[in-house]
Amino acid sequence: MLLRQFTHCILRPSDLESASELTQVVGTFNPGAESFGQGVAVVARVAEEAVEKRSGRFSSPRYEGEELRVDWLDQDDCDCSDPRIYVMKTDGTVRLRFVSHLRVYFSEDGRTIDAKNPLATILPEGEYESFGIEDPRVTRIGSTYYITYVGVSPHGVCTRLMSTTDFKLFKRHGTIFCPDNKDVVLFPEKVLGEYIALHRPMPSMKFSPPQVWLARSPDLMHWGKHLRLLGGVGDGSSRDRVGGGTPPIMTDRGWLTLYHGSDKKPSQEGAGVYSAGALLLDADNPGRVIAKSLSPVMKPEAPFEKNGFVENVVFPTAMIRREGMLFVYYGAADENLAVCGFDIQDVLDACEAV
Ligand code: MAN
């Protein structure tokens, strides 16, 4: 684990009002963030669950058009071994305990947020987002900020794209990776004439645990030339899950990015411990891993990372240069939104040639 220069929890559920009177905020986490003017634009995921309780039923909120509705599931039909989801025993389909939307903030110092004054609230829209929108990643390409985000619906978990220039008005561009695929991060510039993305398909046939893949595109909408980049067991910290984390930044050793992994064993209940590793990719051929950290650079340490809606989760989703450091924005315990600082040299030194 690397020494953190500072750690701040900058947003907690109790700081926020819910988007609907039917729901209450249970989490604000996994934020996109990017330098904007002198400060930082932070795009937070806000998760809400139904306020009402009914005996013998579990609630699952969703959007129908702009309306929030609550479905009441038969408790006996729900497998709850993962605290985030209900798996219906009758047909194996999945429902979420909460529904997420995005809230956009401007932070002048990159370390604090005025929770009461969002720049914008982005609610789910249309049939591919009816169970919520989640886990945004922001990448500036030229003068446009592109936001990849997860759209969850009865059609599955897919990755969609929107863009903005001012963080007040957003243009949706539709689905860019079909279900089930998330943790999509865009590179901030073309490499040899092509846009680059990391993505994380989740195959239902378990030849391997999920892996991070890389794809190329001429226009950010059509993705091809897919290749497997990273995945599998390693030191065990990404045994169950692995996925892209922060949009990469260019360093003198190549593209640097943080990714997450969960160490859950197949026999274990719950979500496992989520930690973060560092990865260096070749500047001209980002499909080639040059170096990586051999053990996590970041693990749950602070109480707000260890205790929460899902215990023991650090989930980095943005990394920007600021004050001569790397500011890493991350979700903690699927409940809180935080930022910590690393010395860039420490992160580079943690990456060993592979
Ligand atoms: C996983 C978690 C949840 C998320 C669902 C749907 O269970 O990442 O936070 O809501 O997938 O994307």
Boltz pocket constraint, residues with backbone or C-beta under 6 A from the ligand:
constraints:
  - pocket:
      binder: B
      contacts: [[A, 84], [A, 85], [A, 96], [A, 134], [A, 150], [A, 152], [A, 157], [A, 334]]
      max_distance: 6.0
